[in-house]
């Protein structure tokens, strides 16, 4: 079946078929991602994408280079969190305690979503924290804090706001 998808290349929309996108995906010189706002896909030159990510990482006010090996740093963070959680083991059930313990964690993953509505197509940095040492604890705390953050002035989405 022939599918058409919206594609944004350097903020110029066009329609392309799925086979052409697959050919571009197989090309090592391109990066295919979604845009920062809206729907569709964005096709970027890989060297441009990496240079923009490198510029983001070079900002020492937001990122710093680790002085230790990554694996020892992660083990240190896991151990520190687990020592913090041990005293509350008796106050929560064992399944919950085991689910929030940190083990086998990975570092966060940085990627950039292109801002196709801006000149030069800058990237919006996104740090994915999935599988980091404190991810399971954060998920647990969101469930506890969610009822506390809603009130009569809070809306879930724009449709609720309009109503």
Secondary structure, DSSP 8 states (H G I E B T S, - for coil): ---EEEEEETTEEEEEEHHHHHHHHH-TTEEEE-BSSSSSEEEEEHHHHHHHHHHHHT-TTT----SS-HHHHHHHHHHHHHHHHHTTTTTS-HHHHHHHS--S----EEEEEE-TTSTT--EEEEEE-TTSTTHHHHHHHHHHHHGGG--TT--SSHHHHH-
